[in-house]
Amino acid sequence: MRVVDLIEKKRDGGELTPEEIRWLIREYVAGRVPDYQMAAFLMAVYFRGMSVEEVVALTASMVESGERLDLSVIPGIKVDKHSTGGVGDTVTLILVPLMAAAGLVMAKLSGRALGHSGGTIDKFESIPGVRTELTPAEIVAQAQKLGAVIADHTAELVPADRLIYELRDVTGTVPSLPLIAASVLSKKIAGGADAIVLDVKCGDGAFMRTLPEARNLAETLVRVGTALGKKFAALVTAMDQPLGRMVGNALEVRQALEVLRGEGPGDLREVTLALGAELLVLAKEADSSQEAQAKLARLLDEGRALAKFRELVAAQGGDPRAVDDPARLPQAKETVEVRADARGFVVKIAARKVGLAAGLLGAGREAKGQKVDPAAGVELLVKVGAEVERGQPLALLHVGRPDRVPEAEALVRTAFALGPKPPEPPPLILDRIT
């Protein structure tokens, strides 16, 4: 086979065979297909799409590119979760210790910042000392002992996804349904969980902008994942404004800690509880979402999930004192206020612009392999529905790259839309797919 033939076949709308897809992925991981050819293939997929059969083959080929976690030595149901990416999406940092506190096992393989959305690994690593590059043996051992792990998907596990994930981030091919589905599912299948919940974001700050697109992705993920032998459920959740008030790595850790203390933004807590409830129901630890959410809320309010997070941080080499004293987390040397130009009610906060601004300030990457600034980001001082006066601060920029402040400030300023009347409270949970 020749790579160029596969690129042209997909470019012209053809359907690749499982053998062709398997060969392409194998050769790319082996280093015999250069980035520029894989980038061309990804762009062809972006424009032409893939059939369900192609997505199944792509996912299976990516799983086969490396090892799988074998969690079968651990008793009970193993659970997992994945978000398709949003702005201020700190759910994983709360959900992993929460599930462990509920008696389940969650070995979460996560990624880094992608496009305008943040990455759980970048966030978790902003806690001083935390190590996320664990071997499969270390992941299994920690999951067995603690019930909770947050790890980068290592070179041994789904290397194809690591390589393609980084390439998508810098080639404009992030918002592709087949590529998102294969990326999500390959990590979930290789991660060894029995039951998996998917958080499919929908709206301005999501890769799926409209509800039909998000439903299509959720249904594809559940259909393909089920075909590959796992229990799946999906929630479609709103991402028109950032989730919570913090956008940035250490900033989002601070916010996760607030929720783990039984405090924090109501929207972040609501989405976390809804996703956690799906896992408890899938694991047959609760008969209904209402029962499951009540159980999880008690674990947050009693501090049991926070205690588990403290154990998780210490187990991965982090400073557990930062859990109780967020001042130990990285902090920006410079902050810049963004003030309201007029009086009115906040009717919209464009999540995508806020995410892009946080990236410019240092929370994201503009080139493959670039380091992030853990302290950089955007802090929202008001949310949709708030009444503000002219000159009132709307957001605080935590600066990591001073030369990008003018661009970031302009993005945040235009992200806020004011109106004469308060808007109707927007729903957070838009759909449920099983």
Secondary structure as the mmCIF struct_conf table of DSSP 4:
data_model
#
loop_
_struct_conf.conf_type_id
_struct_conf.id
_struct_conf.beg_label_comp_id
_struct_conf.beg_label_asym_id
_struct_conf.beg_label_seq_id
_struct_conf.end_label_comp_id
_struct_conf.end_label_asym_id
_struct_conf.end_label_seq_id
HELX_RH_AL_P HELX_RH_AL_P1 VAL A 3 ARG A 11
TURN_TY1_P TURN_TY1_P1 ASP A 12 GLY A 13
HELX_RH_AL_P HELX_RH_AL_P2 PRO A 18 VAL A 29
TURN_TY1_P TURN_TY1_P2 ALA A 30 GLY A 31
BEND BEND1 VAL A 33 VAL A 33
HELX_RH_AL_P HELX_RH_AL_P3 ASP A 35 ARG A 48
HELX_RH_AL_P HELX_RH_AL_P4 VAL A 52 GLU A 64
TURN_TY1_P TURN_TY1_P3 SER A 65 SER A 65
BEND BEND2 GLY A 66 GLY A 66
STRN STRN1 GLU A 67 GLU A 67
TURN_TY1_P TURN_TY1_P4 SER A 72 VAL A 73
BEND BEND3 ILE A 74 ILE A 74
BEND BEND4 GLY A 76 GLY A 76
STRN STRN2 LYS A 78 SER A 83
BEND BEND5 VAL A 87 GLY A 88
HELX_RH_AL_P HELX_RH_AL_P5 VAL A 91 ALA A 101
TURN_TY1_P TURN_TY1_P5 ALA A 102 GLY A 103
STRN STRN3 VAL A 105 SER A 110
STRN STRN4 LEU A 114 LEU A 114
TURN_TY1_P TURN_TY1_P6 GLY A 115 HIS A 116
STRN STRN5 SER A 117 SER A 117
HELX_RH_AL_P HELX_RH_AL_P6 THR A 120 PHE A 124
TURN_TY1_P TURN_TY1_P7 GLU A 125 SER A 126
BEND BEND6 ILE A 127 ILE A 127
TURN_TY1_P TURN_TY1_P8 PRO A 128 GLY A 129
HELX_RH_AL_P HELX_RH_AL_P7 PRO A 136 LEU A 146
BEND BEND7 GLY A 147 GLY A 147
STRN STRN6 ALA A 148 ASP A 152
TURN_TY1_P TURN_TY1_P9 ALA A 155 GLU A 156
STRN STRN7 LEU A 157 LEU A 157
HELX_RH_AL_P HELX_RH_AL_P8 PRO A 159 ASP A 169
TURN_TY1_P TURN_TY1_P10 VAL A 170 GLY A 172
BEND BEND8 PRO A 175 PRO A 175
HELX_RH_AL_P HELX_RH_AL_P9 LEU A 177 ALA A 190
TURN_TY1_P TURN_TY1_P11 GLY A 191 GLY A 192
BEND BEND9 ASP A 194 ASP A 194
STRN STRN8 ALA A 195 CYS A 202
BEND BEND10 GLY A 203 GLY A 203
TURN_TY1_P TURN_TY1_P12 ASP A 204 GLY A 205
BEND BEND11 ALA A 206 MET A 208
BEND BEND12 THR A 210 THR A 210
HELX_RH_AL_P HELX_RH_AL_P10 LEU A 211 ALA A 227
TURN_TY1_P TURN_TY1_P13 LEU A 228 GLY A 229
STRN STRN9 LYS A 231 ALA A 238
BEND BEND13 ASP A 240 GLN A 241
BEND BEND14 LEU A 243 ARG A 245
STRN STRN10 MET A 246 GLY A 248
HELX_RH_AL_P HELX_RH_AL_P11 ASN A 249 LEU A 260
TURN_TY1_P TURN_TY1_P14 ARG A 261 GLY A 262
BEND BEND15 GLY A 264 GLY A 264
HELX_RH_AL_P HELX_RH_AL_P12 GLY A 266 LEU A 282
TURN_TY1_P TURN_TY1_P15 ALA A 283 LYS A 284
BEND BEND16 GLU A 285 GLU A 285
BEND BEND17 ASP A 287 SER A 288
HELX_RH_AL_P HELX_RH_AL_P13 SER A 289 ASP A 301
TURN_TY1_P TURN_TY1_P16 GLU A 302 GLY A 303
HELX_RH_AL_P HELX_RH_AL_P14 ARG A 304 ALA A 315
TURN_TY1_P TURN_TY1_P17 GLN A 316 GLY A 317
TURN_TY1_P TURN_TY1_P18 PRO A 320 PRO A 320
HELX_RH_AL_P HELX_RH_AL_P15 ARG A 321 ASP A 324
HELX_RH_3T_P HELX_RH_3T_P1 PRO A 326 ARG A 328
BEND BEND18 LEU A 329 LEU A 329
BEND BEND19 LYS A 333 LYS A 333
STRN STRN11 GLU A 334 ARG A 339
BEND BEND20 ASP A 341 ALA A 342
STRN STRN12 GLY A 344 ILE A 349
HELX_RH_AL_P HELX_RH_AL_P16 ALA A 351 ALA A 358
HELX_RH_PI_P HELX_RH_PI_P1 GLY A 359 ALA A 363
BEND BEND21 GLY A 364 GLY A 364
BEND BEND22 GLU A 366 ALA A 367
TURN_TY1_P TURN_TY1_P19 LYS A 368 GLY A 369
HELX_LH_PP_P HELX_LH_PP_P1 GLN A 370 VAL A 372
TURN_TY1_P TURN_TY1_P20 PRO A 374 ALA A 375
STRN STRN13 GLY A 377 LEU A 380
BEND BEND23 LEU A 381 LEU A 381
TURN_TY1_P TURN_TY1_P21 VAL A 384 GLY A 385
STRN STRN14 GLU A 387 VAL A 388
TURN_TY1_P TURN_TY1_P22 ARG A 390 GLY A 391
STRN STRN15 PRO A 393 VAL A 399
BEND BEND24 GLY A 400 GLY A 400
HELX_RH_3T_P HELX_RH_3T_P2 PRO A 402 ARG A 404
HELX_RH_AL_P HELX_RH_AL_P17 VAL A 405 ALA A 415
STRN STRN16 PHE A 416 GLY A 419
BEND BEND25 PRO A 420 LYS A 421
HELX_LH_PP_P HELX_LH_PP_P2 PRO A 422 PRO A 427
BEND BEND26 LEU A 428 LEU A 428
STRN STRN17 ILE A 429 ILE A 433
#
